[in-house]
Amino acid sequence: MQENIPTDSVPNVPTLKEAFWYWLKLGLISFGGPAGQIAIMHTDLVENKRWISEKRFLHALNYCMVLPGPEAQQLATYIGWLMHKARGGLIAGGLFVLPSLLILMTLSYIYMRFGSTPAVAGVLYGIKPAVVAIVLFAAYRIGSRALKNKALWMIAFASFLAITLLGLPFPLIVISAALIGYLGNRYAPKLFSGSGTHKGVDKHFGKAVIDDDTPTPTHAHFSWRGVVKFLLVGIMIWLVGIVLLITIYGWSAVYTQMAWFFTKAALLTFGGAYAVLPYVYQGAVAHYSWLTPTQMMDGLALGETTPGPLIMVVAFVGFVGGWSHAVAYNPMVSAMLAGCIVTFFTFLPSFIFIFMGAPFIESTKNNLKFNAPLMAITAAVVGVIAALALFFALQVFWPNHLYIDWLAMLAAVLGFVALYQFKVNTISLIGVFALFGLLHSLM
């Protein structure tokens, strides 16, 4: 909802309580995958509430895009930390995940206990075109602000071709973009100075609580002592968790193997949920046999229809694996415990990365030497999001490569128009499309 704050006045600094309720709300409405979630945060925090300026928002986003793990959840953690220290980051990042975990485990229980029904299939059919529209609109929104000149447009286009036609891994695309930005800073600094020429890029929404020229808060000052402190705390928390599982269940138990596998998934996979999923599929389905290929695809569909980061599909993987390989008490308790273990070990590194690295990133916000590679990375990510939209569209409009679903295509176009022209919010769009899918299945 529009805050109606005069553009020439600075909004009131939000209290921790106000921030808590906002992050909880975001955790309940953050549909549309990482691209849609970043778009929601931009609309709320940059345009309406004006808690953070667009320049500072994109600077934080650039860092989160480089990290392994869910970038939207990390961005929320970063902004929460910047505003209210470590506790603010824990609240923002935790509430981004918790509602999704509870909803997804409830749906997972229904799935395992009762199986799929025509009504559920109909709702999924209606939501998928909405997801396509949301991702396309997010690519437009982020691209219109990040692609400030022809050089950045070329980086985005090259990134799109690299991932769609050549199948290059996301880390290689990120490294290449960073190298281009570094060289661009040396030989064509004007292209990476942040003062672009693209029409509409530098739209200003008014003064923000954390504005372009707002001094870095005391707690956000960089120090090697802080880096070491958060690294040691993170390692200790991880060690306590893994040692407890080994002590109670043994190294070869399902819970312990899940903790170890999803720690590796969190640390070794870049590019967000869609880069992680092939690795998770290979391990959870092919190697460990925690669930079947069909169950994995059903879990992805459920993950797309719940708020929160799409990587939360790992909670479904843990739930089904815990149910099928019951360790504790009964299948439901075992499944819930497995889902929580998987979620904990998947997201723990994200908090450590933010608390360790964000102070350094804040110290570089006016340093072109660091900004240029990050700007190039953001341009590359716009291309990756566009490629993701194309991937989604092919899956929805051309199911199983058998026929073209013209109805789904029309629905996606109408969804994009609703977002672009009529400023319909994401949750309303998904609700309407879910109802459409349900009615379609009944007819």
N, C-alpha and C positions, 0 to 999 in steps of 0.2 A: 504494500500500500504506500502511496506517495506521502512523504512526511510533510510537504509544504513548508519547508524551511527556507527563508529568504536566502538567495544565493550570495548576498554580501555579508551574511552573518555566519559565525562559526557555530555549529550545533553543539549542544551540551555534551560533555564527556560522559559516555554511558557508564553506569555503575556495573559492578560485577554481576549483580542480580539481573539488571536489564540485559546484559550480555548473555547470561545463562538462559534466559527465556528465549532470546533470539536464536542461540545455537540449538536449543531443543526444537524450536519450530523448524529450523533449517534441516535438522535430522529427520523430521517427519515429512517434509515436502520436497526433499532434494532428489527428484526423479531426473531421468534423462542421461544417466551416465556422467563421467567426469566433465564432458563439454557442457552439458546442460546444467550441472551443479555449479560450475565456474560462472556460467552466465547468470544464474540466480544470485550468486554472491555479488557479482558486479552490479546487478540492478539494485540489490538491497543496500549494500555497504558503500558503493561509490556514488550511485545516482540518487538514491532516496534518503537513506539515513546519513550519508556522507561521513561515515566513521573513518574512512581512509581515502586519500586521493587516488585518481586513476594511475598516476605515475608510480606511486608507492605500491599499489595493488599489483600492477604488471611486473614491477621489480621483484616482488615476492613470488609471483606466479612463475617468473623465469627460473628462479632457483628450484621451485617445487617440480618443474618439468624435468629438470636434470636428474633428480633423485629417483632411485628405484622405489616402487610403491605407489599408492593411490594419490595422485597429485591434488585432487580436490580436497581430500581430507587433510593433506599436509598444508594446503593453503589456508584452510580454516584454522588449523593448529597454529600456523605462523601468525595470522592476524590476531587470534586470541592471545597468543604470547606477547605480541607487540603491544597490545592494549592493556593486558592485566597480568603480565609476568608468566611464570611457569604454570601457575594454577589456572590462569586464563587459557593457556594453550591446552592443558589437560581437559578442561571443561569443553572447549570448542571441538577438539579432536575426538574426545570421548563421546560427546552427544551427537557428533556426526555419524558415529558408528552404532551406538547402543540401540536406538529405535529400529534401525535396519536389522540388527541381530535378533531382536525380540520378534519382529514381524516375520523374518525369514525362517526362524526356528518354528514358529507357529504354522506357517505354510508347509514347512518340511514335514512336520508331524502329520498334518492333514494328507499330504502327498503319500507318506509311507503307510498311513493307516487306511486311507480310503481310496487312494489312487485318483486318476484324472477323471473328470466328468465333462460332458458336452458344454455345460455352462462355463466351466473354467477355461476350456479350450476357446470358447467364443470370446471371453474377456481378453485372453491373450492375443487373439486375432485382432481385436480392436485396438489394443495398446501398441502393438508393434509399429503401425504407421505413425502414431504419435511420437514414438521414440525417434524414428527417422526424421520427422519434422523438427524435433527439439535439437538433435545433433546438427542438422543442416543450419538451423538458425543460430546455434552457438558458434559454428564455424564462421558464419557471416559476421556476428557481433564481435568476436575476438579479432577476426581478420581485418575488419574495418578500422580497428583501433591500433593493431600491431603492425600492419603493413603500410608503412608511412611513405614508401617510395618504390620505384621500379626494382631496385636491387633486392629489397625484402620480398617483393612479390615474386621475383625470380627464384629466391631461396625456397619460398613456400611451394611454388610450382615444381621445382626440382625434387623437393621432399615428397610431394604427392606422387610423382612418377617413380621415384626410387622405391617407395614402399608398395605401390600397386603393380608396376610392371616388372621391376627387378627383384622385388621381395627382399630388399636389404634390411638387415636388423635395425631396430630403432636406435640402439646405442651408437651404431656407426653413423646414422643420420645426425644424431645429436653432436657427436664429435666433429663431423665434417662441417656442420653449421657453425659450431664454436670456432673452428679454425678459420672459416671464411670471415666471421666477425672480427677475429683477431687481426687477420691480414687487412680487412677493410678499414679497421681503425688506424692502421699504419699508413695505408696508401690512399684511402678515400674516406677520411674521418667524417666528412659532412653527411655521408650516407648513413652513418651510425651515431649521429649526434643527438638523436631524439627529436630534432626539429624537422619533422617531415613536411612534405609538400602535398601529401594526399588529402584531398578534400574531405572534411568532416572528421579527420583523425583526432585533432586536438580539442575536441569539444570539452568545455569546462562546465562542471556541474555546480560549482560554487565552492566556498571554503569548506575544508574538511577538518575533522578533529585531528587526524594525522595527515597534515597537508604536505605538499612538496617540500616546503622549507621548514617544517616542524623539526626541531632538534631531536636527535635520537634519544629516547628515554634512557635513564641511567642503567636500568637492568639490561638494556639491549646493547651496551657497549661491548666491543669484542675484547676478550682476553684469553690467553692460552690456558690459564687456570680454569676458566669456565668450561672450555672445550674438554679438558681432561676430566673435570668433575662430572659432567653429564655423560661422558663416555664410560667412566668407571661405574657410575650409578646404573646405567643401562646394562652393562655387562653383568653386574651383580644381580640385577633383577632377573635377567635371562638365566643366569647360572642357578639361582635359587629355584626357578620354575623347572628347569630341566633336571636338576638333581632330585627334586621332590618326585617327579614322575619316574625317574630311574629307580629311586629307593622304594617306592610303593609298588610299581608295576613291572620294573625291569626294562632293559634297553630295547628288547625286541617287541615289547607290547605295542598295540595299536596307538595308544595315546602318545607314547614317547616318540614313536616313528613319525606321527603326525606333527609333533612339535618340532622335530628336527627338519623334516621335509619343508614345512611352511616357513621356517626360519630361512632356509636357503632360498625359497621362492621370494621372500620379501627382500633379500639382500642381492640376489643375482639377476633379477629380471627388471628391465627398464621398459618404459613406455606405457605404464598404466595397466589397467585390467586386461586389455586385449592382447598385450604382449605377454602377460603372465599366464593366460588361460591355456595356451598350447603346452607350456611346461607343466601346469597343474594336471592337464588331461593326461599327458604322458606318464606322470608319476602316479597319480591317484587311480587311474583306470588301467593303464597297461602294466605298470610295475607292481603296485601294491594291491590292485583289485579291490579297492575300498568301495567302488561303485561301478555300475555298468556304463557303456557309452550312452545308452538311451537315458539313463538317470542323469548323466552329466549334462546332456542337452536340455533335459527338463529343468535341471537346476539353473542353467543359464537363463532360460525363459522366466523362471521365478525371480531370479536376480534382477532382470530387466524391469520387472513390474513392482519392485519394492524401492523405497527411498534409500539413500545412502550410496556409498561407492559400489560399483558393480563387482569389485573384487570380493565383496561380501558373499559371492557365490561359494567361496571357500568354506563358509559356515555350513552351507548345504552339503558340501563334500564331507565335512567333518561329521555332520549329523547323520547322513546316510551311512558313512563308514562306521560310526559308533553304534548305529542301530544294527547293522549287518554283522558286526564283529563285537557283540556285546561283551564288555569287560566288567562294568560295575552294575550290580543290582539287577536291573531289568533293561530291556532295549531302549525305552524312552529316556531313562536317567542316563544311561550310557551314551545315547545320542546327544543329549543336551550338554553333557560334560565334554564330549569330543568337539562339539560346535564351539564351545567357549574356549577350549584349549587352542584350537586352530585359529580363532579370531585373535586371541591374545598374542600368539607368537607371530602372526602375520602383521599386526599393526604396531607392535612394540618398537621395531626399528624406525618407523616413521617419526615417532615422538623423539627418539634419540637424535635422528638426523636434523630435525628442526631446532631443538634446544642447543645442539652443538654448533650448527652451521649458520643459523639465522643471524646471530650477532655480527659475524663476518660479512654476510650479505648486506646487512644494514650499513656497515662501514664503507661499502662500495657504491652506495646509491647515487653519488655524484661523480663517480670515477669512470670516465669513458673507457679506460683500459679494460675494466670489468664489464661495463654496460654493453659494449659493442658485441662481444660473444653471446651475452644473454639475449640481446635483441635478435640476433641471428637465430638463436635456438627457438625463440618464440615464433619467429616466422616459419621455421621448419615444422614446429608443432601445429601451426595452422594447416599446413599441408597434410599432416598426419590425421588431423581431425576430419578434414575433407575426405581423405581416403577411408576413414572409418565410416563416414556418412554413406559413401558409395558402397562399402561392404554391407552395411545394414540394409540399404535400399535393394541391393541384389537379392539378399536373403528374404526380404519381405515381398518384393514385387515379382520375383522369379523363383518361387519355392521349388527346391529340388531340380531346378533347371528343366521343368516339365512344361510350364505354361506361365503366361504373364497375368498377374492378378491386377486387372485394371481398377477394380474397386479399391484395393489397398493403395494403389498409386494415387488415385483421386483423393482418398482420405488424407494421405501425406501432404499433398499439395494444399488442400484446405487447411490442414494443421499449420503449415508454414505461413500461409496468408493470415491465419488467426493470430499467430505470434508476432508477425512483422507489422501487419496493418492495424490490427485491433488490440494489440498489446495484451492478449489473453495470457494469464499466468499458467505455469506449467501444470500445477495440480488440477486446475479446472479442465485443461485440455485433456489430460490423461483420464479424468473422471468421465468426461463426455464420450471419449473414444471407447472407454471400457463399456459404457452403457450401449453404445452403437454395436460393439462386438457381441454383447450379450443378446441384443435384439436380433442381430443377424443370425446367430446360432439357433434362436428359437424359431425364426422364420424358415 
